[in-house]
Amino acid sequence: SDRQVVLIGDSGVGKSNLLSRFTRNEFNLESKSTIGVEFATRSIQVDGKTIKAQIWDTAGQERYRAITSAYYRGAVGALLVYDIAKHLTYENVERWLKELRDHADSNIVIMLVGNKSDLRHLRAVPTDEARAFAEKNGLSFIETSALDSTNVEAAFQTILTEIYRIVSQKQMSDRRENDMSPSNNVVPIHVPPTTENKPKVQCCQNI
């Protein structure tokens, strides 16, 4: 089954171009605001297995929030994107994180992505600051440029590998729990002898 990953973050941070760069190796300078939700799929190799990923691109605007919360529920991963040259988009990461925590599965794998790393001369968010924030919140972190392709492949490969490993570990542990072999299920049960004629003792009451 497809692994579903959502791209979230403020409008204009480059979510659609990250998606098109990863799935079709395209970049569109004229890209328009996403209306509602779009998705694309791409298969990658993880541990010698082919994983089919379905990546959902969600509009960053407030008015589409209702639509996107429905997609959080099916998501196993999220790329939370900000623009390294626009500090406000980084400040809003906290709000997006809260949104994920409120709507998504608690085991969702989240990666913080500082996009537009090609705009070095306009940098407004120091790498170290973002990395420290990610560590504090248990997120992985990477800086990408959809424009010049830097780390786009790496970002998706990393999150999809992490998701795959978590999912397969969970399947293994579920199988162990359901394994009915006797060695797993021998639990000694001690049944105390029942004595009917003892008077019931009222315990612990102030008489």
TORTI-897228 format. One record per residue: residue number from 1; residue in one letter; x negated, y, z of N, C-alpha, C in turn. Coordinates in steps of 0.02 Angstrom, whole numbers, plus 32768, in hexadecimal, padded with zeros to 4 digits. Example, Ala and Ser with C-alpha at 12.3 -4.5 7.8 and 13.67 -1.06 7.14 Angstrom:
<lomars>
+-----+-----+------+------+------+------+------+------+------+------+------+
|   n | res |  n_X |  n_Y |  n_Z | ca_X | ca_Y | ca_Z |  c_X |  c_Y |  c_Z |
+-----+-----+------+------+------+------+------+------+------+------+------+
|   1 |   A | 7D6C | 7EE4 | 8186 | 7D99 | 7F1F | 8186 | 7D6C | 7F5B | 8186 |
|   2 |   S | 7D7E | 7F90 | 8162 | 7D54 | 7FCB | 8165 | 7D7B | 8002 | 818A |
+-----+-----+------+------+------+------+------+------+------+------+------+
</lomars>
This chain:
<lomars>
+-----+-----+------+------+------+------+------+------+------+------+------+
|   n | res |  n_X |  n_Y |  n_Z | ca_X | ca_Y | ca_Z |  c_X |  c_Y |  c_Z |
+-----+-----+------+------+------+------+------+------+------+------+------+
|   1 |   S | 7FD6 | 7FC4 | 8000 | 8000 | 8000 | 8000 | 7FD4 | 803E | 8000 |
|   2 |   D | 7FEE | 8075 | 7FE7 | 7FC7 | 80B2 | 7FE3 | 7FB8 | 80CF | 8027 |
|   3 |   R | 7F7D | 80E8 | 802D | 7F6B | 810E | 806A | 7F7F | 8155 | 805D |
|   4 |   Q | 7FA8 | 8171 | 8088 | 7FC0 | 81B4 | 807B | 7F9A | 81E9 | 80A4 |
|   5 |   V | 7F7F | 821A | 8080 | 7F58 | 824F | 80A0 | 7F77 | 8292 | 808D |
|   6 |   V | 7F81 | 82BE | 80BE | 7F9D | 8300 | 80AE | 7F67 | 8336 | 80B1 |
|   7 |   L | 7F6D | 8367 | 8085 | 7F42 | 83A1 | 8085 | 7F6A | 83D9 | 80A4 |
|   8 |   I | 7F51 | 83F5 | 80DB | 7F75 | 842C | 80FA | 7F46 | 8466 | 8109 |
|   9 |   G | 7F63 | 84A0 | 8116 | 7F3B | 84DC | 8122 | 7F5F | 8517 | 8101 |
|  10 |   D | 7F45 | 8552 | 810E | 7F64 | 858F | 80F5 | 7F67 | 8590 | 80A8 |
|  11 |   S | 7F93 | 85BA | 8090 | 7F9A | 85C5 | 8048 | 7F59 | 85E3 | 802D |
|  12 |   G | 7F42 | 85CB | 7FF3 | 7F08 | 85E9 | 7FD3 | 7EC4 | 85D0 | 7FE8 |
|  13 |   V | 7EC2 | 859D | 8013 | 7E80 | 8584 | 802A | 7E62 | 8552 | 7FF9 |
|  14 |   G | 7E89 | 853E | 7FC7 | 7E6D | 8512 | 7F93 | 7E83 | 84C9 | 7F98 |
|  15 |   K | 7EBB | 84BC | 7FBA | 7ED2 | 8476 | 7FC2 | 7EDF | 8455 | 7F7E |
|  16 |   S | 7F02 | 8479 | 7F51 | 7F14 | 845C | 7F10 | 7ED6 | 844D | 7EE6 |
|  17 |   N | 7EA4 | 8479 | 7EEA | 7E67 | 846D | 7EC4 | 7E3E | 8434 | 7EE1 |
|  18 |   L | 7E40 | 842B | 7F23 | 7E1F | 83F1 | 7F41 | 7E3F | 83B1 | 7F26 |
|  19 |   L | 7E82 | 83B2 | 7F23 | 7EA6 | 8378 | 7F0A | 7E96 | 836A | 7EC1 |
|  20 |   S | 7E99 | 839E | 7E97 | 7E8E | 8393 | 7E4F | 7E45 | 8381 | 7E41 |
|  21 |   R | 7E17 | 839C | 7E6A | 7DD1 | 838B | 7E61 | 7DC5 | 8342 | 7E73 |
|  22 |   F | 7DE4 | 832B | 7EA8 | 7DDA | 82E6 | 7EBE | 7DFD | 82B4 | 7E90 |
|  23 |   T | 7E3A | 82C4 | 7E7B | 7E61 | 8292 | 7E56 | 7E57 | 8296 | 7E0B |
|  24 |   R | 7E48 | 82D2 | 7DF0 | 7E42 | 82D9 | 7DA7 | 7E01 | 82FB | 7D92 |
|  25 |   N | 7DD7 | 830D | 7DC3 | 7D9B | 8334 | 7DB7 | 7DA8 | 8374 | 7D91 |
|  26 |   E | 7DDD | 8397 | 7DA5 | 7DEE | 83D7 | 7D86 | 7DEE | 840E | 7DBA |
|  27 |   F | 7DE1 | 844B | 7DA2 | 7DE6 | 8486 | 7DCE | 7E07 | 84BC | 7DA4 |
|  28 |   N | 7E39 | 84DD | 7DC2 | 7E5D | 8510 | 7D9D | 7E58 | 8553 | 7DC2 |
|  29 |   L | 7E33 | 8582 | 7DA4 | 7E2A | 85C3 | 7DC3 | 7E6C | 85E8 | 7DCA |
|  30 |   E | 7E9A | 85DA | 7D9C | 7EDA | 85FD | 7D9C | 7F0F | 85DA | 7DC6 |
|  31 |   S | 7EF9 | 85AE | 7DF5 | 7F2D | 8583 | 7E12 | 7F62 | 85AB | 7E38 |
|  32 |   K | 7FA0 | 8597 | 7E2C | 7FD9 | 85BA | 7E4B | 7FE7 | 859B | 7E8F |
|  33 |   S | 800F | 85BD | 7EB6 | 8023 | 85A1 | 7EF7 | 804C | 8562 | 7EEC |
|  34 |   T | 803D | 8531 | 7F15 | 8064 | 84F3 | 7F13 | 80AA | 8500 | 7F2C |
|  35 |   I | 80DB | 84E8 | 7F08 | 8121 | 84EF | 7F1E | 8135 | 84AC | 7F3B |
|  36 |   G | 8144 | 84AB | 7F7B | 8159 | 846B | 7F98 | 811E | 843B | 7F9F |
|  37 |   V | 8125 | 8401 | 7F7F | 80F3 | 83CC | 7F89 | 80E1 | 83AB | 7F48 |
|  38 |   E | 80A1 | 839F | 7F3E | 808B | 8379 | 7F03 | 805C | 8342 | 7F1C |
|  39 |   F | 8057 | 830C | 7EF5 | 8025 | 82DB | 7F0A | 8003 | 82BB | 7ECE |
|  40 |   A | 7FC8 | 829E | 7EDB | 7FA4 | 827A | 7EA7 | 7F83 | 823E | 7EC9 |
|  41 |   T | 7F73 | 820C | 7EA0 | 7F54 | 81D1 | 7EBD | 7F10 | 81C5 | 7E9E |
|  42 |   R | 7EE6 | 81A3 | 7EC4 | 7EA5 | 8190 | 7EAB | 7E8E | 8153 | 7ED2 |
|  43 |   S | 7E6E | 8125 | 7EB1 | 7E54 | 80EA | 7ED4 | 7E0A | 80F2 | 7EE2 |
|  44 |   I | 7DF5 | 80DD | 7F1E | 7DAD | 80E0 | 7F2D | 7D98 | 809C | 7F4B |
|  45 |   Q | 7D57 | 8091 | 7F4B | 7D3C | 8053 | 7F68 | 7D27 | 8060 | 7FB0 |
|  46 |   V | 7D3E | 8037 | 7FDD | 7D28 | 803A | 8023 | 7D18 | 7FF3 | 8038 |
|  47 |   D | 7CDB | 7FE8 | 8052 | 7CC6 | 7FA6 | 8068 | 7CD5 | 7F70 | 8033 |
|  48 |   G | 7CCB | 7F81 | 7FF4 | 7CD6 | 7F51 | 7FBF | 7D1F | 7F45 | 7FAD |
|  49 |   K | 7D4C | 7F68 | 7FCD | 7D93 | 7F61 | 7FBD | 7DAC | 7FA1 | 7F9B |
|  50 |   T | 7DDD | 7F99 | 7F6F | 7DFA | 7FD4 | 7F4D | 7E33 | 7FEF | 7F76 |
|  51 |   I | 7E2E | 802E | 7F89 | 7E62 | 804E | 7FB1 | 7E85 | 8081 | 7F84 |
|  52 |   K | 7EC7 | 807D | 7F80 | 7EEB | 80AD | 7F58 | 7F04 | 80E4 | 7F87 |
|  53 |   A | 7EEE | 8121 | 7F7A | 7F00 | 8159 | 7FA5 | 7F34 | 8184 | 7F82 |
|  54 |   Q | 7F65 | 819A | 7FA8 | 7F98 | 81C7 | 7F8E | 7F8E | 8209 | 7FB4 |
|  55 |   I | 7F7A | 823D | 7F91 | 7F6B | 827C | 7FB3 | 7FA2 | 82AE | 7FA5 |
|  56 |   W | 7FBF | 82C7 | 7FDB | 7FF6 | 82F7 | 7FD7 | 7FDC | 833D | 7FE2 |
|  57 |   D | 7FEE | 8368 | 7FB4 | 7FDA | 83AF | 7FB9 | 8017 | 83D5 | 7FCF |
|  58 |   T | 8013 | 83F6 | 8008 | 804E | 8418 | 8023 | 8045 | 8463 | 801F |
|  59 |   A | 807B | 8486 | 8014 | 8078 | 84CF | 8010 | 8064 | 84EB | 8054 |
|  60 |   G | 803A | 851E | 8053 | 8025 | 853B | 8093 | 8056 | 856F | 80AE |
|  61 |   Q | 8087 | 8582 | 8084 | 80B4 | 85B8 | 809A | 80E6 | 85A0 | 80CF |
|  62 |   E | 80F8 | 85CF | 80FA | 8127 | 85C2 | 8130 | 8167 | 85A2 | 8117 |
|  63 |   R | 8181 | 85BB | 80DF | 81C5 | 85A6 | 80CD | 81C8 | 855C | 80B7 |
|  64 |   Y | 818F | 853E | 80AC | 8190 | 84F7 | 8099 | 8180 | 84C9 | 80D4 |
|  65 |   R | 817C | 84E6 | 810F | 8168 | 84BF | 8149 | 8197 | 8484 | 8154 |
|  66 |   A | 81D9 | 848F | 814A | 8209 | 8459 | 8157 | 81FB | 841C | 812A |
|  67 |   I | 81E9 | 8429 | 80EB | 81DB | 83F1 | 80BE | 819E | 83CA | 80D6 |
|  68 |   T | 816A | 83F1 | 80E8 | 812B | 83CF | 80F6 | 812F | 83A4 | 8135 |
|  69 |   S | 8157 | 83B8 | 8166 | 8158 | 8390 | 81A4 | 8170 | 8349 | 8196 |
|  70 |   A | 8199 | 8340 | 8163 | 81B0 | 82FD | 8150 | 8176 | 82D3 | 8137 |
|  71 |   Y | 8145 | 82F3 | 8116 | 810C | 82CE | 80FB | 80DA | 82BB | 8130 |
|  72 |   Y | 80D8 | 82E2 | 8167 | 80A8 | 82D0 | 819C | 80B6 | 828B | 81B6 |
|  73 |   R | 80F7 | 8279 | 81B9 | 8109 | 823A | 81D9 | 80EA | 81FD | 81B7 |
|  74 |   G | 80E4 | 81FF | 8174 | 80C8 | 81C5 | 8152 | 807D | 81C8 | 814A |
|  75 |   A | 805F | 81FE | 8160 | 8017 | 8209 | 8152 | 7FEA | 81E3 | 8182 |
|  76 |   V | 7FB6 | 81C4 | 8167 | 7F84 | 81A3 | 8191 | 7F46 | 81CF | 8198 |
|  77 |   G | 7F42 | 8204 | 816E | 7F09 | 8231 | 8171 | 7F1D | 8277 | 815D |
|  78 |   A | 7EF6 | 82A8 | 8174 | 7F04 | 82EE | 8161 | 7EC2 | 8312 | 8158 |
|  79 |   L | 7EBF | 8339 | 8122 | 7E87 | 8366 | 8118 | 7EA1 | 83AC | 8128 |
|  80 |   L | 7E86 | 83C9 | 815D | 7E9D | 840A | 8174 | 7E6B | 843E | 8159 |
|  81 |   V | 7E82 | 8464 | 8128 | 7E54 | 848D | 8100 | 7E58 | 84D8 | 8113 |
|  82 |   Y | 7E1E | 84F7 | 8118 | 7E1B | 8540 | 811E | 7DE9 | 855A | 80EB |
|  83 |   D | 7DE7 | 859B | 80E2 | 7DBA | 85BB | 80B2 | 7D81 | 85DB | 80DA |
|  84 |   I | 7D43 | 85C7 | 80CC | 7D0A | 85E0 | 80F5 | 7D01 | 862B | 80F0 |
|  85 |   A | 7D1F | 864A | 80BD | 7D18 | 8692 | 80B3 | 7D53 | 86BA | 80CF |
|  86 |   K | 7D85 | 8697 | 80EA | 7DBF | 86BB | 8107 | 7DCA | 86A3 | 814F |
|  87 |   H | 7DB4 | 86CC | 817E | 7DB5 | 86B5 | 81C4 | 7DFB | 86A4 | 81DD |
|  88 |   L | 7E2D | 86C8 | 81C5 | 7E71 | 86BC | 81DC | 7E88 | 8674 | 81CC |
|  89 |   T | 7E72 | 8659 | 8193 | 7E86 | 8615 | 8181 | 7E68 | 85E2 | 81B2 |
|  90 |   Y | 7E2E | 85F4 | 81CE | 7E0E | 85CA | 8201 | 7E32 | 85D1 | 8244 |
|  91 |   E | 7E44 | 860F | 8256 | 7E6A | 861A | 8294 | 7EAB | 85F2 | 8294 |
|  92 |   N | 7ECA | 85EC | 8259 | 7F0A | 85C9 | 8255 | 7F04 | 857D | 8258 |
|  93 |   V | 7EC6 | 8564 | 8256 | 7EBB | 851C | 825B | 7EDC | 8500 | 829B |
|  94 |   E | 7ED5 | 8527 | 82D0 | 7EF1 | 8512 | 8311 | 7F3D | 8506 | 830C |
|  95 |   R | 7F5E | 8533 | 82E7 | 7FA7 | 852D | 82DF | 7FB8 | 84EE | 82B5 |
|  96 |   W | 7F90 | 84E2 | 8280 | 7F9C | 84A7 | 8256 | 7F90 | 8467 | 827E |
|  97 |   L | 7F5E | 846A | 82A8 | 7F4E | 8430 | 82D2 | 7F88 | 8420 | 8300 |
|  98 |   K | 7FA5 | 8454 | 831C | 7FDF | 844B | 8349 | 8019 | 842C | 8322 |
|  99 |   E | 8022 | 8444 | 82E5 | 8057 | 8429 | 82BA | 804D | 83DE | 82AD |
| 100 |   L | 800F | 83CC | 82A0 | 8000 | 8384 | 8295 | 800E | 835C | 82D3 |
| 101 |   R | 7FF6 | 8376 | 830C | 8000 | 8352 | 834B | 804B | 834A | 835A |
| 102 |   D | 8073 | 837C | 8346 | 80BB | 8379 | 8352 | 80DF | 8349 | 8324 |
| 103 |   H | 80CA | 8345 | 82E4 | 80F2 | 8320 | 82B3 | 80D3 | 82DF | 829B |
| 104 |   A | 8091 | 82DA | 829D | 8071 | 82A0 | 827E | 8068 | 8267 | 82B1 |
| 105 |   D | 8058 | 822D | 8297 | 8047 | 81F4 | 82C1 | 800B | 8205 | 82EC |
| 106 |   S | 800B | 81ED | 832B | 7FD4 | 8202 | 8357 | 7F91 | 81E6 | 8342 |
| 107 |   N | 7F90 | 81B1 | 8319 | 7F50 | 8194 | 8303 | 7F37 | 81B2 | 82C1 |
| 108 |   I | 7F58 | 81E6 | 82A9 | 7F43 | 8203 | 8269 | 7EFA | 8219 | 826B |
| 109 |   V | 7ED6 | 820B | 8234 | 7E90 | 821F | 8230 | 7E8D | 8266 | 8212 |
| 110 |   I | 7E6E | 8294 | 8235 | 7E6D | 82DA | 821E | 7E26 | 82F1 | 8210 |
| 111 |   M | 7E1E | 8310 | 81D6 | 7DDD | 832D | 81C4 | 7DE5 | 8378 | 81B8 |
| 112 |   L | 7DBB | 839F | 81D9 | 7DBB | 83E8 | 81CF | 7D8E | 83F6 | 8193 |
| 113 |   V | 7DA9 | 841C | 8163 | 7D85 | 8429 | 8125 | 7D7D | 8474 | 811A |
| 114 |   G | 7D3F | 848B | 811A | 7D31 | 84D2 | 8109 | 7D25 | 84D5 | 80BE |
| 115 |   N | 7D57 | 84EC | 8099 | 7D51 | 84ED | 8050 | 7D33 | 8530 | 8038 |
| 116 |   K | 7D21 | 8531 | 7FF8 | 7D03 | 856C | 7FD7 | 7CBC | 857A | 7FF1 |
| 117 |   S | 7C97 | 8544 | 7FFE | 7C52 | 854B | 8017 | 7C24 | 856D | 7FE4 |
| 118 |   D | 7C3C | 8573 | 7FA5 | 7C15 | 8597 | 7F73 | 7C13 | 85E2 | 7F81 |
| 119 |   L | 7C42 | 85FB | 7FAA | 7C44 | 8643 | 7FBA | 7C16 | 8653 | 7FF5 |
| 120 |   R | 7BD7 | 863C | 7FF0 | 7BA8 | 8644 | 8028 | 7BA0 | 868D | 803D |
| 121 |   H | 7B9D | 86BA | 800D | 7B92 | 8701 | 801B | 7BCE | 8721 | 803E |
| 122 |   L | 7C08 | 8700 | 803C | 7C44 | 871C | 805C | 7C58 | 86F6 | 809B |
| 123 |   R | 7C2D | 86C8 | 80B1 | 7C3E | 869D | 80E9 | 7C56 | 86C5 | 8126 |
| 124 |   A | 7C91 | 86B1 | 8140 | 7CAC | 86D1 | 817C | 7CB0 | 86A1 | 81B7 |
| 125 |   V | 7CAA | 8660 | 81A8 | 7CAF | 862C | 81DD | 7C6D | 8606 | 81DF |
| 126 |   P | 7C47 | 860F | 8216 | 7C07 | 85EA | 821C | 7C13 | 859F | 8220 |
| 127 |   T | 7BE9 | 8579 | 81FD | 7BEF | 8530 | 81FC | 7BEF | 8513 | 8242 |
| 128 |   D | 7BC0 | 852C | 826C | 7BB9 | 8510 | 82AF | 7BF7 | 8519 | 82D9 |
| 129 |   E | 7C17 | 8552 | 82D1 | 7C54 | 8561 | 82F7 | 7C8C | 8530 | 82E4 |
| 130 |   A | 7C94 | 8525 | 82A3 | 7CC8 | 84F7 | 828C | 7CB8 | 84AF | 82A1 |
| 131 |   R | 7C78 | 849D | 829D | 7C64 | 8459 | 82B1 | 7C72 | 844E | 82FB |
| 132 |   A | 7C63 | 8480 | 8324 | 7C6F | 847A | 836C | 7CBA | 8473 | 837B |
| 133 |   F | 7CE2 | 849A | 8357 | 7D2B | 8496 | 835F | 7D44 | 8450 | 834C |
| 134 |   A | 7D2A | 8435 | 8316 | 7D3D | 83F2 | 82FF | 7D2B | 83BE | 8334 |
| 135 |   E | 7CEE | 83C2 | 834D | 7CD8 | 8391 | 8380 | 7D04 | 8394 | 83BD |
| 136 |   K | 7D13 | 83D2 | 83D3 | 7D3C | 83DB | 840F | 7D81 | 83BB | 8406 |
| 137 |   N | 7D9A | 83BC | 83C9 | 7DDE | 83A3 | 83BC | 7DE0 | 835D | 839C |
| 138 |   G | 7DA6 | 833C | 839B | 7DA3 | 82F8 | 8381 | 7DB0 | 82F2 | 8336 |
| 139 |   L | 7D9B | 8325 | 8310 | 7DA4 | 8323 | 82C8 | 7D61 | 8318 | 82A7 |
| 140 |   S | 7D60 | 82FA | 826B | 7D22 | 82FC | 8245 | 7D20 | 833F | 821F |
| 141 |   F | 7CE6 | 8351 | 8206 | 7CDE | 8394 | 81E8 | 7CB1 | 8391 | 81AB |
| 142 |   I | 7CC3 | 83B8 | 8179 | 7C99 | 83BD | 813C | 7CA8 | 8400 | 811B |
| 143 |   E | 7C76 | 841B | 80F7 | 7C82 | 8456 | 80CE | 7C80 | 8441 | 8085 |
| 144 |   T | 7CAE | 845A | 805E | 7CB5 | 8445 | 8018 | 7CB9 | 8482 | 7FEA |
| 145 |   S | 7CAF | 8475 | 7FAA | 7CC0 | 84A7 | 7F77 | 7CE3 | 8483 | 7F3E |
| 146 |   A | 7D23 | 8490 | 7F37 | 7D48 | 8472 | 7EFF | 7D2F | 8491 | 7EBD |
| 147 |   L | 7D17 | 84CE | 7EC1 | 7CFE | 84F1 | 7E86 | 7CC1 | 84CD | 7E68 |
| 148 |   D | 7C8E | 84C2 | 7E92 | 7C52 | 84A1 | 7E76 | 7C4B | 8457 | 7E8A |
| 149 |   S | 7C81 | 843B | 7EA4 | 7C85 | 83F3 | 7EB5 | 7C5F | 83DD | 7EF3 |
| 150 |   T | 7C3F | 840B | 7F16 | 7C18 | 83F6 | 7F51 | 7C43 | 83D4 | 7F85 |
| 151 |   N | 7C2F | 8397 | 7F98 | 7C4D | 8371 | 7FD0 | 7C97 | 835E | 7FC8 |
| 152 |   V | 7CB5 | 836B | 7F8E | 7CFC | 835A | 7F87 | 7D05 | 830E | 7F8A |
| 153 |   E | 7CDC | 82EC | 7F63 | 7CDD | 82A2 | 7F63 | 7CCE | 8288 | 7FA9 |
| 154 |   A | 7C9B | 82A5 | 7FC9 | 7C86 | 828F | 800C | 7CBE | 8298 | 803F |
| 155 |   A | 7CE2 | 82D0 | 803B | 7D18 | 82DD | 806B | 7D4E | 82A7 | 8068 |
| 156 |   F | 7D65 | 8299 | 802B | 7D9A | 8268 | 8023 | 7D81 | 8221 | 8033 |
| 157 |   Q | 7D44 | 8213 | 801C | 7D27 | 81D0 | 8029 | 7D21 | 81C4 | 8074 |
| 158 |   T | 7D0A | 81F8 | 8099 | 7D01 | 81F1 | 80E1 | 7D43 | 81E5 | 8104 |
| 159 |   I | 7D75 | 820E | 80F5 | 7DB5 | 8206 | 8119 | 7DD7 | 81C4 | 8106 |
| 160 |   L | 7DD3 | 81B0 | 80C6 | 7DF3 | 8172 | 80B1 | 7DD0 | 8135 | 80CD |
| 161 |   T | 7D8E | 8139 | 80D4 | 7D69 | 8102 | 80F3 | 7D7D | 80FB | 813C |
| 162 |   E | 7D81 | 8133 | 815E | 7D94 | 8132 | 81A5 | 7DDA | 8116 | 81AD |
| 163 |   I | 7E08 | 812B | 8183 | 7E4D | 8112 | 8186 | 7E4E | 80C6 | 817A |
| 164 |   Y | 7E2A | 80B1 | 8146 | 7E29 | 806A | 8134 | 7E0F | 8040 | 816F |
| 165 |   R | 7DDA | 8058 | 818E | 7DBD | 8030 | 81C5 | 7DEC | 802E | 8201 |
| 166 |   I | 7E0D | 8066 | 8210 | 7E3C | 8067 | 8248 | 7E76 | 8038 | 823A |
| 167 |   V | 7E91 | 803D | 81FD | 7ECA | 8013 | 81EB | 7EB7 | 7FC9 | 81ED |
| 168 |   S | 7E7B | 7FB7 | 81D2 | 7E6B | 7F70 | 81D1 | 7E5A | 7F56 | 8217 |
| 169 |   Q | 7E3E | 7F82 | 8243 | 7E33 | 7F6C | 8288 | 7E75 | 7F5F | 82AB |
| 170 |   K | 7EA5 | 7F8B | 829D | 7EE7 | 7F84 | 82BD | 7F07 | 7F43 | 82A5 |
| 171 |   Q | 7F02 | 7F34 | 8265 | 7F1F | 7EF6 | 824B | 7EFE | 7EBA | 826C |
| 172 |   M | 7EBB | 7EBD | 8276 | 7E99 | 7E86 | 8296 | 7EB0 | 7E7D | 82DE |
| 173 |   S | 7EB8 | 7EB4 | 8302 | 7ECC | 7EAD | 8348 | 7F15 | 7E97 | 834D |
| 174 |   D | 7F3F | 7EAD | 831D | 7F85 | 7E95 | 831C | 7F86 | 7E4A | 8310 |
| 175 |   R | 7F5A | 7E33 | 82E3 | 7F58 | 7DEB | 82D5 | 7F42 | 7DC5 | 8313 |
| 176 |   R | 7F11 | 7DE0 | 8337 | 7EFA | 7DBE | 8374 | 7F33 | 7DB9 | 83A6 |
| 177 |   E | 7F5A | 7DEF | 83AC | 7F91 | 7DEE | 83DD | 7FC6 | 7DBB | 83C9 |
| 178 |   N | 7FCE | 7DB1 | 8387 | 8002 | 7D83 | 836F | 7FE8 | 7D3C | 8367 |
| 179 |   D | 7FA9 | 7D31 | 8376 | 7F8B | 7CEF | 836D | 7FA5 | 7CC1 | 83A3 |
| 180 |   M | 7FCA | 7C8D | 838F | 7FEA | 7C64 | 83C2 | 7FC0 | 7C27 | 83D7 |
| 181 |   S | 7F80 | 7C29 | 83C9 | 7F58 | 7BEF | 83DC | 7F56 | 7BEA | 8428 |
| 182 |   P | 7F58 | 7BAA | 8442 | 7F5F | 7BA0 | 848B | 7F2C | 7BC6 | 84B4 |
| 183 |   S | 7EEC | 7BC8 | 849D | 7EB9 | 7BE8 | 84C6 | 7ECA | 7C31 | 84D5 |
| 184 |   N | 7EEF | 7C50 | 84A6 | 7F00 | 7C96 | 84B1 | 7F3A | 7C9F | 84E1 |
| 185 |   N | 7F60 | 7C69 | 84EA | 7F9F | 7C74 | 850C | 7FA8 | 7C4A | 854B |
| 186 |   V | 7F72 | 7C2E | 8565 | 7F7A | 7C09 | 85A3 | 7F77 | 7C3B | 85DD |
| 187 |   V | 7FB0 | 7C44 | 85FC | 7FB3 | 7C71 | 8635 | 7FCD | 7C49 | 866F |
| 188 |   P | 7FA5 | 7C41 | 86A4 | 7FBF | 7C1B | 86DC | 7FF9 | 7C40 | 86FD |
| 189 |   I | 802E | 7C1C | 870B | 8068 | 7C3B | 872B | 8073 | 7C17 | 876E |
| 190 |   H | 8071 | 7C3C | 87A4 | 807C | 7C1E | 87E6 | 80C4 | 7C2C | 87FB |
| 191 |   V | 80E8 | 7BF5 | 8806 | 812E | 7BFE | 881C | 8131 | 7BEF | 8866 |
| 192 |   P | 813F | 7C21 | 888E | 8142 | 7C13 | 88D6 | 8180 | 7BE8 | 88E6 |
| 193 |   P | 817B | 7BBC | 8918 | 81B6 | 7B93 | 8929 | 81EF | 7BC0 | 8940 |
| 194 |   T | 822B | 7BAF | 892D | 8263 | 7BDA | 8940 | 8280 | 7BC1 | 8982 |
| 195 |   T | 8286 | 7BEC | 89B1 | 82A6 | 7BD9 | 89F1 | 82E5 | 7C02 | 89F7 |
| 196 |   E | 831D | 7BDE | 89FB | 835E | 7C00 | 89F8 | 8374 | 7C19 | 8A3D |
| 197 |   N | 835E | 7BF6 | 8A73 | 837F | 7C04 | 8AB2 | 835D | 7C37 | 8ADE |
| 198 |   K | 832B | 7C5A | 8AC3 | 830C | 7C8F | 8AEC | 833B | 7CCA | 8AF0 |
| 199 |   P | 8341 | 7CE8 | 8B2C | 8369 | 7D25 | 8B2F | 8347 | 7D5C | 8B07 |
| 200 |   K | 836E | 7D83 | 8AE6 | 8352 | 7DBC | 8ABF | 8337 | 7DEF | 8AF1 |
| 201 |   V | 82F8 | 7DFF | 8AE9 | 82DA | 7E30 | 8B16 | 82E0 | 7E75 | 8AF6 |
| 202 |   Q | 82FC | 7EA4 | 8B19 | 82FF | 7EE8 | 8B00 | 82BC | 7F08 | 8B0D |
| 203 |   C | 8299 | 7F17 | 8AD7 | 8256 | 7F33 | 8AE0 | 8257 | 7F7F | 8ADE |
| 204 |   C | 822A | 7F9A | 8B02 | 8218 | 7FE1 | 8AF9 | 8252 | 8011 | 8B02 |
| 205 |   Q | 8283 | 8001 | 8B29 | 82B7 | 8033 | 8B35 | 82B3 | 8049 | 8B7E |
| 206 |   N | 82C2 | 8088 | 8B88 | 82C2 | 809F | 8BCE | 8304 | 808B | 8BED |
| 207 |   I | 8300 | 805A | 8C19 | 8340 | 8042 | 8C36 | 834A | 8065 | 8C79 |
+-----+-----+------+------+------+------+------+------+------+------+------+
</lomars>
